[in-house]
Amino acid sequence: MSLAFIVFITLVACSSDTKTNQSASVAQANNSKSIQSIPPVFSDSKVKQVYNSYIQLKNALFNANVVQVKSAALTLKTALTAVASSKGADLSIKMASVSSLEVQRGLLTPLSAEVEKIIKGSKLSSGIVYKQFCPMANNGDGGYWLASESTIKNPYYGDQMSSCGSVKEEIN
């Protein structure tokens, strides 16, 4: 299969998701409750630190900033250690130790799964955590991430395909 064909399929798949997202965004703009995104509030301060560190990491990936990803991954490792997530801490260390944005992004899916377990195992006082999905991430296998807003800001592709993806679950 040629590289040009793979790129074409990727763009077609994500542009249809983008159109869906744009339609959803217009519908949300018409609904005042959807416009206001309520950031999640956790009862456990350690879980709050995990989530906030994870969001910094996700944003650094979206911005394609390898140095910020490394720094955020180390901060997340400390937070994950505090909640006894050795697998999550190990994934964070791996992410901090590589200089390839592609490898860092590849580690986001298993890291997101670990953070999701922690969040679902804790008490959310208010707000919503959005579990989002990009079908094109990880060489077409797809990839999940967590966000504080329903608007898609794809950390797997950053500004290349920033709105590729959809909300799959609301955790509240």
KOLPA-987887 format. One record per residue: residue number from 1; z, y, x of N, C-alpha, C in turn; residue in one letter. Coordinates in Angstrom, 3 decimals, padded with zeros to 6 digits. Each point is the difference from the previous one (the first is absolute). Example, Ala and Ser with C-alpha at 12.3 -4.5 7.8 and 13.67 -1.06 7.14 Angstrom:
% residues 2
+-----+----------+----------+----------+----------+----------+----------+----------+----------+----------+---------+
! num !     n.up !  n.north !   n.east !    ca.up ! ca.north !  ca.east !     c.up !  c.north !   c.east ! residuo !
+-----+----------+----------+----------+----------+----------+----------+----------+----------+----------+---------+
!   1 !  007.800 ! -005.690 !  013.190 !  000.000 !  001.190 ! -000.890 !  000.000 !  001.200 !  000.900 !       A !
!   2 ! -000.720 !  001.050 ! -000.350 !  000.060 !  001.190 !  000.820 !  000.730 !  001.090 ! -000.770 !       S !
+-----+----------+----------+----------+----------+----------+----------+----------+----------+----------+---------+
***
This chain:
% residues 172
+-----+----------+----------+----------+----------+----------+----------+----------+----------+----------+---------+
! num !     n.up !  n.north !   n.east !    ca.up ! ca.north !  ca.east !     c.up !  c.north !   c.east ! residuo !
+-----+----------+----------+----------+----------+----------+----------+----------+----------+----------+---------+
!   1 !  000.000 ! -001.176 !  000.852 !  000.000 !  001.176 ! -000.852 !  000.000 !  001.233 !  000.894 !       M !
!   2 ! -000.852 !  000.948 ! -000.295 ! -000.096 !  001.173 !  000.868 !  001.122 !  000.987 ! -000.275 !       S !
!   3 !  000.316 !  000.779 !  001.017 !  001.044 !  001.021 ! -000.106 ! -000.377 !  001.035 ! -001.062 !       L !
!   4 ! -001.264 !  000.356 ! -000.070 ! -000.451 !  000.986 ! -000.986 !  000.253 ! -000.505 ! -001.418 !       A !
!   5 ! -000.241 ! -001.283 ! -000.244 !  000.236 ! -000.582 ! -001.323 !  001.480 !  000.033 ! -000.351 !       F !
!   6 !  000.864 ! -000.336 !  000.955 !  001.452 !  000.002 ! -000.231 !  000.474 !  001.417 ! -000.324 !       I !
!   7 ! -000.477 !  000.992 !  000.748 !  000.375 !  001.390 ! -000.257 ! -000.466 !  000.418 ! -001.392 !       V !
!   8 ! -001.236 ! -000.402 ! -000.375 ! -000.528 !  000.341 ! -001.317 !  000.873 ! -000.587 ! -001.107 !       F !
!   9 !  000.355 ! -001.273 !  000.110 !  000.838 ! -000.665 ! -001.004 !  001.362 !  000.682 ! -000.087 !       I !
!  10 !  000.574 !  000.339 !  001.142 !  001.300 !  000.678 !  000.027 ! -000.069 !  001.335 ! -000.737 !       T !
!  11 ! -001.033 !  000.780 !  000.289 ! -000.127 !  001.309 ! -000.642 ! -000.235 ! -000.121 ! -001.498 !       L !
!  12 ! -000.805 ! -000.973 ! -000.417 ! -000.255 ! -000.199 ! -001.428 !  001.281 ! -000.414 ! -000.713 !       V !
!  13 !  000.722 ! -000.933 !  000.569 !  001.241 ! -000.474 ! -000.639 !  001.021 !  001.117 ! -000.109 !       A !
!  14 !  000.155 !  000.768 !  001.046 !  001.000 !  001.066 ! -000.034 ! -000.461 !  001.198 ! -000.808 !       C !
!  15 ! -001.300 !  000.257 ! -000.066 ! -000.436 !  001.128 ! -000.817 !  000.207 ! -000.293 ! -001.468 !       S !
!  16 ! -000.096 ! -001.275 ! -000.423 !  000.293 ! -000.306 ! -001.400 !  001.487 !  000.159 ! -000.267 !       S !
!  17 !  000.855 ! -000.369 !  000.973 !  001.437 !  000.230 ! -000.148 !  000.288 !  001.492 ! -000.028 !       D !
!  18 ! -000.738 !  000.781 !  000.808 !  000.204 !  001.438 !  000.035 ! -000.316 !  000.604 ! -001.359 !       T !
!  19 ! -001.110 ! -000.455 ! -000.621 ! -000.342 !  000.516 ! -001.320 !  001.081 ! -000.353 ! -001.001 !       K !
!  20 !  000.522 ! -001.214 !  000.078 !  001.087 ! -000.405 ! -000.882 !  001.211 !  000.886 !  000.242 !       T !
!  21 !  000.318 !  000.233 !  001.269 !  001.140 !  000.860 !  000.332 ! -000.224 !  001.418 ! -000.492 !       N !
!  22 ! -001.231 !  000.522 !  000.140 ! -000.263 !  001.348 ! -000.453 !  000.168 !  000.096 ! -001.512 !       Q !
!  23 ! -000.465 ! -000.994 ! -000.735 !  000.184 ! -000.019 ! -001.451 !  001.474 ! -000.068 ! -000.340 !       S !
!  24 !  000.735 ! -000.836 !  000.713 !  001.439 ! -000.112 ! -000.236 !  000.696 !  001.304 !  000.328 !       A !
!  25 ! -000.456 !  000.682 !  001.064 !  000.615 !  001.268 !  000.384 ! -000.230 !  001.060 ! -001.069 !       S !
!  26 ! -001.198 !  000.017 ! -000.571 ! -000.288 !  000.949 ! -001.069 !  000.889 ! -000.296 ! -001.201 !       V !
!  27 !  000.136 ! -001.274 ! -000.354 !  000.864 ! -000.375 ! -001.117 !  001.435 !  000.405 !  000.284 !       A !
!  28 !  000.445 ! -000.203 !  001.248 !  001.366 !  000.372 !  000.364 !  000.187 !  001.508 ! -000.068 !       Q !
!  29 ! -001.008 !  000.760 !  000.395 !  000.118 !  001.457 ! -000.026 !  000.191 !  000.501 ! -001.426 !       A !
!  30 ! -000.515 ! -000.761 ! -000.953 !  000.165 !  000.368 ! -001.397 !  001.354 ! -000.395 ! -000.554 !       N !
!  31 !  000.753 ! -000.767 !  000.751 !  001.306 ! -000.460 ! -000.444 !  001.052 !  000.637 !  000.906 !       N !
!  32 !  000.769 !  000.947 ! -000.524 !  000.929 !  000.755 !  000.841 !  001.051 ! -000.884 !  000.655 !       S !
!  33 !  000.362 ! -001.123 ! -000.600 !  000.984 ! -000.892 !  000.607 ! -000.556 ! -000.630 !  001.275 !       K !
!  34 ! -001.302 ! -000.289 !  000.013 ! -000.606 ! -000.640 !  001.163 ! -000.194 !  000.979 !  001.153 !       S !
!  35 ! -000.106 !  001.289 ! -000.308 ! -000.217 !  000.986 !  001.050 !  001.212 !  000.072 !  000.918 !       I !
!  36 !  001.175 ! -000.069 ! -000.580 !  001.218 !  000.113 !  000.783 !  000.392 ! -001.380 !  000.530 !       Q !
!  37 ! -000.119 ! -000.168 !  001.278 !  000.398 ! -001.246 !  000.630 !  001.465 !  000.134 !  000.407 !       S !
!  38 !  000.816 ! -000.892 ! -000.505 !  001.427 !  000.042 !  000.316 !  000.239 ! -000.898 !  001.201 !       I !
!  39 !  000.435 !  000.574 !  001.130 !  000.234 ! -000.832 !  001.178 !  001.123 ! -001.006 ! -000.272 !       P !
!  40 ! -000.122 ! -001.173 !  000.557 !  001.036 ! -001.008 ! -000.228 !  001.335 !  000.390 !  000.647 !       P !
!  41 !  001.077 ! -000.323 ! -000.700 !  001.351 !  000.239 !  000.500 !  000.707 ! -001.349 !  000.007 !       V !
!  42 !  000.544 ! -000.354 !  001.154 !  000.671 ! -001.290 !  000.155 !  001.506 !  000.181 !  000.054 !       F !
!  43 !  000.747 ! -000.953 ! -000.599 !  001.471 !  000.069 !  000.051 !  000.520 ! -000.310 !  001.395 !       S !
!  44 ! -000.697 ! -000.841 !  000.723 !  000.424 ! -000.422 !  001.338 ! -000.664 !  000.900 !  001.048 !       D !
!  45 !  000.799 !  000.702 !  000.787 ! -000.547 !  000.925 !  001.000 ! -000.821 ! -000.722 !  001.077 !       S !
!  46 !  000.340 ! -001.255 !  000.298 ! -000.772 ! -000.753 !  000.996 ! -001.403 ! -000.315 ! -000.524 !       K !
!  47 ! -000.086 ! -000.344 ! -001.280 ! -001.310 ! -000.272 ! -000.613 ! -000.811 !  001.291 ! -000.067 !       V !
!  48 !  000.663 !  001.099 ! -000.304 ! -000.663 !  001.306 ! -000.020 ! -000.609 !  000.295 !  001.370 !       K !
!  49 !  000.741 ! -000.288 !  001.068 ! -000.508 !  000.233 !  001.352 ! -001.198 ! -000.897 !  000.302 !       Q !
!  50 !  000.061 ! -001.258 ! -000.430 ! -001.139 ! -000.915 !  000.186 ! -001.228 !  000.580 ! -000.694 !       V !
!  51 !  000.170 !  000.383 ! -001.257 ! -001.139 !  000.498 ! -000.769 ! -000.569 !  001.291 !  000.607 !       Y !
!  52 !  000.857 !  000.942 !  000.314 ! -000.471 !  001.262 !  000.576 ! -000.708 ! -000.221 !  001.336 !       N !
!  53 !  000.517 ! -000.904 !  000.814 ! -000.643 ! -000.308 !  001.288 ! -001.349 ! -000.678 ! -000.223 !       S !
!  54 ! -000.048 ! -000.884 ! -000.990 ! -001.255 ! -000.684 ! -000.343 ! -001.056 !  001.021 ! -000.444 !       Y !
!  55 !  000.399 !  000.959 ! -000.835 ! -000.943 !  001.010 ! -000.490 ! -000.533 !  000.843 !  001.164 !       I !
!  56 !  000.856 !  000.330 !  000.959 ! -000.471 !  000.728 !  001.189 ! -001.054 ! -000.823 !  000.742 !       Q !
!  57 !  000.248 ! -001.287 !  000.119 ! -000.933 ! -000.900 !  000.676 ! -001.320 ! -000.073 ! -000.764 !       L !
!  58 !  000.081 ! -000.195 ! -001.301 ! -001.201 ! -000.084 ! -000.830 ! -000.813 !  001.288 !  000.109 !       K !
!  59 !  000.668 !  001.149 ! -000.015 ! -000.703 !  001.280 !  000.117 ! -000.652 !  000.168 !  001.375 !       N !
!  60 !  000.660 ! -000.463 !  001.040 ! -000.579 !  000.067 !  001.351 ! -001.251 ! -000.878 !  000.083 !       A !
!  61 !  000.030 ! -001.160 ! -000.659 ! -001.190 ! -000.855 ! -000.042 ! -001.126 !  000.681 ! -000.770 !       L !
!  62 !  000.340 !  000.621 ! -001.126 ! -001.010 !  000.730 ! -000.780 ! -000.633 !  001.097 !  000.848 !       F !
!  63 !  000.820 !  000.693 !  000.800 ! -000.488 !  001.082 !  000.858 ! -000.642 ! -000.506 !  001.289 !       N !
!  64 ! -000.014 ! -001.326 !  000.202 ! -000.628 ! -000.627 !  001.173 !  000.577 !  000.528 !  001.306 !       A !
!  65 !  001.326 !  000.196 !  000.028 !  000.662 !  000.531 !  001.184 !  000.817 ! -001.113 !  000.664 !       N !
!  66 ! -000.568 ! -000.621 !  001.024 !  000.618 ! -001.136 !  000.682 !  001.381 !  000.347 !  000.556 !       V !
!  67 !  000.144 !  001.192 !  000.571 !  001.282 !  000.410 !  000.589 !  001.067 !  000.119 ! -001.090 !       V !
!  68 ! -000.348 !  000.630 ! -001.121 !  000.951 !  000.110 ! -001.112 !  000.324 ! -001.367 ! -000.593 !       Q !
!  69 ! -000.979 ! -000.886 ! -000.053 !  000.244 ! -001.357 ! -000.503 !  001.031 ! -000.691 !  000.882 !       V !
!  70 ! -000.154 !  000.107 !  001.319 !  000.949 ! -000.624 !  000.926 !  001.413 !  000.537 ! -000.222 !       K !
!  71 !  000.127 !  001.313 ! -000.108 !  001.303 !  000.627 ! -000.201 !  000.617 ! -000.424 ! -001.335 !       S !
!  72 ! -000.801 !  000.051 ! -001.061 !  000.496 ! -000.386 ! -001.325 !  000.366 ! -001.485 ! -000.044 !       A !
!  73 ! -000.751 ! -000.830 !  000.708 !  000.290 ! -001.442 !  000.032 !  001.349 ! -000.258 !  000.671 !       A !
!  74 !  000.312 !  000.756 !  001.042 !  001.299 ! -000.160 !  000.660 !  001.145 !  000.458 ! -000.910 !       L !
!  75 ! -000.216 !  001.078 ! -000.723 !  001.003 !  000.473 ! -000.957 !  000.202 ! -001.040 ! -001.104 !       T !
!  76 ! -001.096 ! -000.563 ! -000.478 !  000.075 ! -001.034 ! -001.039 !  000.694 ! -001.251 !  000.522 !       L !
!  77 ! -000.250 ! -000.342 !  001.250 !  000.655 ! -001.174 !  000.604 !  001.519 !  000.159 ! -000.049 !       K !
!  78 !  000.484 !  001.189 !  000.332 !  001.445 !  000.272 ! -000.029 !  000.542 ! -000.142 ! -001.424 !       T !
!  79 ! -000.727 !  000.552 ! -000.964 !  000.435 ! -000.085 ! -001.399 ! -000.019 ! -001.446 ! -000.502 !       A !
!  80 ! -001.014 ! -000.754 !  000.381 ! -000.096 ! -001.403 ! -000.428 !  001.088 ! -000.854 !  000.637 !       L !
!  81 !  000.355 !  000.309 !  001.236 !  001.093 ! -000.709 !  000.665 !  001.310 !  000.231 ! -000.753 !       T !
!  82 !  000.194 !  001.213 ! -000.505 !  001.230 !  000.345 ! -000.731 !  000.138 ! -000.773 ! -001.310 !       A !
!  83 ! -001.129 ! -000.461 ! -000.565 !  000.062 ! -000.798 ! -001.239 ! -000.254 ! -001.482 !  000.282 !       V !
!  84 !  000.072 ! -000.370 !  001.252 ! -000.129 ! -001.402 !  000.449 ! -001.347 ! -000.631 ! -000.344 !       A !
!  85 ! -001.065 !  000.766 !  000.180 ! -001.348 ! -000.549 ! -000.177 ! -000.604 ! -000.228 !  001.373 !       S !
!  86 !  000.286 ! -001.163 !  000.568 ! -000.498 ! -000.267 !  001.356 ! -001.521 ! -000.122 !  000.026 !       S !
!  87 ! -000.595 ! -000.586 ! -001.032 ! -001.458 ! -000.120 ! -000.041 ! -000.642 !  001.392 ! -000.072 !       K !
!  88 !  000.551 !  000.860 ! -000.850 ! -000.514 !  001.367 ! -000.101 !  000.169 !  000.764 !  001.296 !       G !
!  89 !  001.162 ! -000.163 !  000.647 !  000.252 !  000.669 !  001.279 ! -000.983 ! -000.485 !  001.059 !       A !
!  90 ! -000.268 ! -001.308 !  000.032 ! -000.957 ! -000.558 !  000.964 ! -001.402 !  000.567 ! -000.222 !       D !
!  91 ! -000.409 !  000.098 ! -001.269 ! -001.320 !  000.563 ! -000.305 ! -000.078 !  001.471 !  000.417 !       L !
!  92 !  001.081 !  000.722 ! -000.200 !  000.041 !  001.412 !  000.405 ! -000.119 !  000.143 !  001.511 !       S !
!  93 !  000.688 ! -000.866 !  000.735 ! -000.087 !  000.033 !  001.465 ! -001.432 ! -000.283 !  000.448 !       I !
!  94 ! -000.646 ! -000.985 ! -000.629 ! -001.395 ! -000.308 !  000.340 ! -000.884 !  001.214 ! -000.244 !       K !
!  95 !  000.214 !  000.669 ! -001.146 ! -000.810 !  001.160 ! -000.335 !  000.215 !  001.137 !  000.999 !       M !
!  96 !  001.229 !  000.162 !  000.449 !  000.311 !  001.059 !  000.961 ! -000.536 ! -000.305 !  001.390 !       A !
!  97 ! -000.246 ! -001.267 !  000.291 ! -000.385 ! -000.380 !  001.359 ! -001.507 ! -000.038 !  000.238 !       S !
!  98 ! -000.800 !  000.188 ! -001.041 ! -001.454 ! -000.044 !  000.183 ! -000.594 !  001.402 ! -000.096 !       V !
!  99 ! -001.128 !  000.186 !  000.655 ! -000.669 !  001.305 !  000.006 ! -001.284 ! -000.010 ! -000.810 !       S !
! 100 ! -000.211 ! -001.063 ! -000.762 ! -001.202 ! -000.112 ! -000.819 !  000.360 !  000.278 ! -001.459 !       S !
! 101 ! -000.625 !  001.031 ! -000.565 !  000.223 !  000.322 ! -001.404 ! -000.390 ! -001.175 ! -000.894 !       L !
! 102 ! -001.060 ! -000.702 !  000.353 ! -000.448 ! -001.153 ! -000.785 !  001.077 ! -001.096 ! -000.036 !       E !
! 103 !  000.618 ! -000.282 !  001.144 !  001.068 ! -001.006 !  000.054 !  001.225 !  000.494 ! -000.779 !       V !
! 104 !  000.320 !  001.276 !  000.162 !  001.137 !  000.561 ! -000.741 ! -000.224 ! -000.136 ! -001.504 !       Q !
! 105 ! -001.185 !  000.340 ! -000.444 ! -000.314 ! -000.117 ! -001.430 !  000.031 ! -001.451 ! -000.461 !       R !
! 106 ! -000.382 ! -000.917 !  000.860 !  000.045 ! -001.415 ! -000.342 !  001.419 ! -000.511 ! -000.218 !       G !
! 107 !  000.968 !  000.641 !  000.631 !  001.406 ! -000.395 ! -000.163 !  000.644 !  000.607 ! -001.243 !       L !
! 108 ! -000.688 !  000.945 ! -000.639 !  000.581 !  000.674 ! -001.162 !  000.237 ! -000.955 ! -001.171 !       L !
! 109 ! -000.901 ! -000.927 ! -000.249 !  000.152 ! -000.893 ! -001.158 !  001.276 ! -000.835 !  000.090 !       T !
! 110 !  000.243 ! -000.730 !  001.093 !  001.253 ! -000.771 !  000.040 !  001.239 !  000.890 !  000.058 !       P !
! 111 ! -000.110 !  001.154 !  000.635 !  001.132 !  000.923 !  000.062 !  000.314 !  000.555 ! -001.397 !       L !
! 112 ! -001.037 !  000.323 ! -000.755 !  000.184 !  000.492 ! -001.370 !  000.682 ! -001.052 ! -000.865 !       S !
! 113 ! -000.355 ! -001.271 !  000.194 !  000.626 ! -001.091 ! -000.767 !  001.493 ! -000.087 !  000.295 !       A !
! 114 !  000.376 !  000.204 !  001.258 !  001.425 ! -000.028 !  000.368 !  000.754 !  001.174 ! -000.616 !       E !
! 115 ! -000.590 !  001.183 !  000.050 !  000.643 !  001.182 ! -000.579 !  000.082 ! -000.149 ! -001.521 !       V !
! 116 ! -001.029 ! -000.562 ! -000.605 !  000.016 ! -000.223 ! -001.447 !  001.164 ! -000.919 ! -000.407 !       E !
! 117 !  000.243 ! -001.052 !  000.760 !  001.130 ! -000.907 ! -000.291 !  001.323 !  000.768 !  000.009 !       K !
! 118 !  000.160 !  000.866 !  000.980 !  001.236 !  000.779 !  000.122 !  000.154 !  000.936 ! -001.198 !       I !
! 119 ! -001.076 !  000.663 ! -000.366 !  000.041 !  000.942 ! -001.117 !  000.283 ! -000.727 ! -001.316 !       I !
! 120 ! -000.679 ! -001.109 ! -000.209 !  000.208 ! -000.749 ! -001.246 !  001.396 ! -000.621 ! -000.064 !       K !
! 121 !  000.613 ! -000.218 !  001.147 !  001.342 ! -000.569 !  000.042 !  001.098 !  001.043 ! -000.099 !       G !
! 122 ! -000.390 !  001.268 ! -000.120 !  000.988 !  001.078 ! -000.067 ! -000.074 !  000.688 ! -001.359 !       S !
! 123 !  000.818 !  000.996 ! -000.158 !  000.063 !  000.749 ! -001.257 ! -000.713 !  001.330 !  000.179 !       K !
! 124 ! -001.009 !  000.213 ! -000.822 ! -000.709 !  001.270 ! -000.024 !  000.662 !  000.851 ! -001.072 !       L !
! 125 !  000.638 !  001.102 !  000.396 !  000.716 !  000.864 ! -000.947 ! -000.955 !  000.749 ! -000.921 !       S !
! 126 ! -001.120 !  000.454 !  000.575 ! -001.016 !  000.693 ! -000.793 ! -001.308 !  000.004 !  000.781 !       S !
! 127 ! -001.048 !  000.387 ! -000.690 ! -001.309 !  000.066 !  000.635 ! -000.721 ! -001.332 ! -000.007 !       G !
! 128 ! -001.158 !  000.003 !  000.609 ! -000.876 ! -001.177 !  000.014 ! -000.561 ! -000.179 !  001.411 !       I !
! 129 ! -000.099 ! -001.252 !  000.423 ! -000.732 ! -000.362 !  001.209 ! -001.280 ! -000.681 ! -000.481 !       V !
! 130 ! -001.123 !  000.481 !  000.486 ! -001.285 ! -000.549 ! -000.408 ! -000.494 ! -000.995 !  001.045 !       Y !
! 131 ! -000.292 ! -001.209 ! -000.451 ! -000.602 ! -001.007 !  000.877 ! -001.507 !  000.137 ! -000.189 !       K !
! 132 ! -000.696 !  000.331 !  001.091 ! -001.426 !  000.272 ! -000.066 ! -000.782 ! -001.021 !  000.811 !       Q !
! 133 ! -001.280 ! -000.126 ! -000.316 ! -000.815 ! -001.054 !  000.598 ! -001.404 !  000.507 !  000.299 !       F !
! 134 ! -000.498 ! -000.365 !  001.178 ! -001.390 !  000.271 !  000.384 ! -000.693 ! -001.348 !  000.187 !       C !
! 135 ! -001.050 ! -000.281 ! -000.751 ! -000.685 ! -001.288 !  000.115 ! -000.788 ! -000.165 !  001.302 !       P !
! 136 ! -000.306 !  001.090 !  000.684 ! -000.820 ! -000.051 !  001.210 !  000.820 ! -000.151 !  001.278 !       M !
! 137 !  001.308 !  000.257 ! -000.078 !  000.850 ! -000.055 !  001.197 !  000.020 ! -001.406 !  000.582 !       A !
! 138 !  000.359 ! -000.086 !  001.261 !  000.148 ! -001.285 !  000.691 ! -001.260 ! -000.865 ! -000.108 !       N !
! 139 ! -001.132 !  000.621 !  000.314 ! -001.295 ! -000.696 !  000.009 ! -000.345 ! -000.625 ! -001.345 !       N !
! 140 !  000.320 !  000.710 ! -001.078 ! -000.348 ! -000.476 ! -001.333 !  001.047 ! -000.888 ! -000.654 !       G !
! 141 !  001.078 ! -000.311 !  000.724 !  001.082 ! -000.795 ! -000.603 !  000.885 !  000.864 ! -000.894 !       D !
! 142 ! -000.072 !  001.293 !  000.172 !  000.814 !  000.931 ! -000.769 !  001.322 !  000.280 !  000.681 !       G !
! 143 !  000.624 !  001.088 ! -000.410 !  001.285 !  000.361 !  000.573 !  000.787 !  000.897 ! -000.945 !       G !
! 144 !  001.300 ! -000.237 ! -000.020 !  000.914 !  000.773 ! -000.841 !  000.749 !  001.024 !  000.836 !       Y !
! 145 !  000.491 !  001.036 ! -000.682 !  000.930 !  000.956 !  000.588 !  000.817 !  000.604 ! -001.129 !       W !
! 146 !  001.064 !  000.690 !  000.364 !  000.888 !  000.647 ! -000.968 ! -000.145 !  001.509 !  000.112 !       L !
! 147 !  000.191 !  000.685 ! -001.129 ! -000.129 !  001.457 ! -000.011 !  000.950 !  000.598 ! -001.028 !       A !
! 148 !  000.264 !  001.282 !  000.161 !  000.867 !  000.728 ! -000.931 ! -000.796 !  000.674 ! -001.112 !       S !
! 149 ! -001.318 ! -000.037 !  000.104 ! -000.856 !  000.619 ! -000.997 ! -001.093 ! -000.975 ! -000.407 !       E !
! 150 ! -000.536 !  000.203 ! -001.189 ! -001.043 ! -000.897 ! -000.485 ! -001.368 !  000.325 !  000.606 !       S !
! 151 ! -000.165 !  001.193 !  000.539 ! -001.255 !  000.384 !  000.640 ! -000.222 ! -000.867 !  001.230 !       T !
! 152 ! -001.195 ! -000.536 !  000.123 ! -000.320 ! -000.886 !  001.127 ! -000.286 !  000.824 !  001.247 !       I !
! 153 !  000.724 ! -000.332 !  001.072 ! -000.240 !  000.542 !  001.342 !  000.015 ! -001.217 !  000.924 !       K !
! 154 ! -001.146 ! -000.604 !  000.136 ! -000.146 ! -001.299 !  000.642 !  000.318 !  000.034 !  001.502 !       N !
! 155 !  001.109 ! -000.638 !  000.411 !  000.372 ! -000.005 !  001.416 ! -000.861 ! -000.941 !  000.853 !       P !
! 156 ! -000.767 ! -000.881 ! -000.655 ! -000.858 ! -000.919 !  000.750 ! -001.279 !  000.682 !  000.472 !       Y !
! 157 ! -000.424 !  001.050 ! -000.701 ! -001.247 !  000.669 !  000.348 !  000.134 !  001.506 !  000.203 !       Y !
! 158 !  001.155 !  000.575 ! -000.315 !  000.192 !  001.431 !  000.202 ! -001.069 !  000.820 ! -000.672 !       G !
! 159 ! -000.524 !  001.003 !  000.698 ! -000.979 !  000.880 ! -000.624 ! -001.390 ! -000.621 ! -000.145 !       D !
! 160 ! -000.214 ! -001.186 !  000.573 ! -001.291 ! -000.681 ! -000.170 ! -000.210 ! -000.422 ! -001.453 !       Q !
! 161 !  001.035 ! -000.538 ! -000.608 ! -000.043 ! -000.416 ! -001.403 !  001.391 !  000.230 ! -000.590 !       M !
! 162 !  000.403 !  001.245 ! -000.042 !  001.380 !  000.332 ! -000.338 !  000.433 ! -000.430 ! -001.388 !       S !
! 163 ! -000.907 ! -000.042 ! -000.953 !  000.401 ! -000.337 ! -001.365 ! -000.393 ! -001.414 ! -000.413 !       S !
! 164 ! -000.404 ! -000.835 !  000.963 ! -000.352 ! -001.379 ! -000.308 !  001.278 ! -000.787 ! -000.292 !       C !
! 165 !  000.121 ! -000.527 ! -001.195 !  001.152 ! -000.797 ! -000.362 !  000.479 !  000.308 ! -001.396 !       G !
! 166 !  001.064 ! -000.671 ! -000.386 !  000.566 !  000.202 ! -001.335 !  001.485 ! -000.372 !  000.002 !       S !
! 167 !  000.695 !  000.492 ! -001.013 !  001.407 ! -000.341 ! -000.190 !  000.041 ! -001.375 ! -000.657 !       V !
! 168 !  000.746 ! -000.925 !  000.602 !  000.118 ! -001.354 ! -000.541 !  001.327 ! -000.233 ! -000.697 !       K !
! 169 !  001.013 !  000.777 !  000.370 !  001.327 ! -000.212 ! -000.580 !  000.815 !  001.273 !  000.137 !       E !
! 170 !  000.862 !  000.231 ! -000.982 !  000.978 !  001.082 !  000.073 !  001.370 ! -000.644 !  000.118 !       E !
! 171 !  000.700 !  000.323 !  001.083 !  001.332 ! -000.542 !  000.228 !  000.992 !  001.079 ! -000.379 !       I !
! 172 !  000.825 ! -000.309 ! -001.025 !  001.015 !  000.973 ! -000.414 !  001.258 ! -000.692 ! -000.478 !       N !
+-----+----------+----------+----------+----------+----------+----------+----------+----------+----------+---------+
***
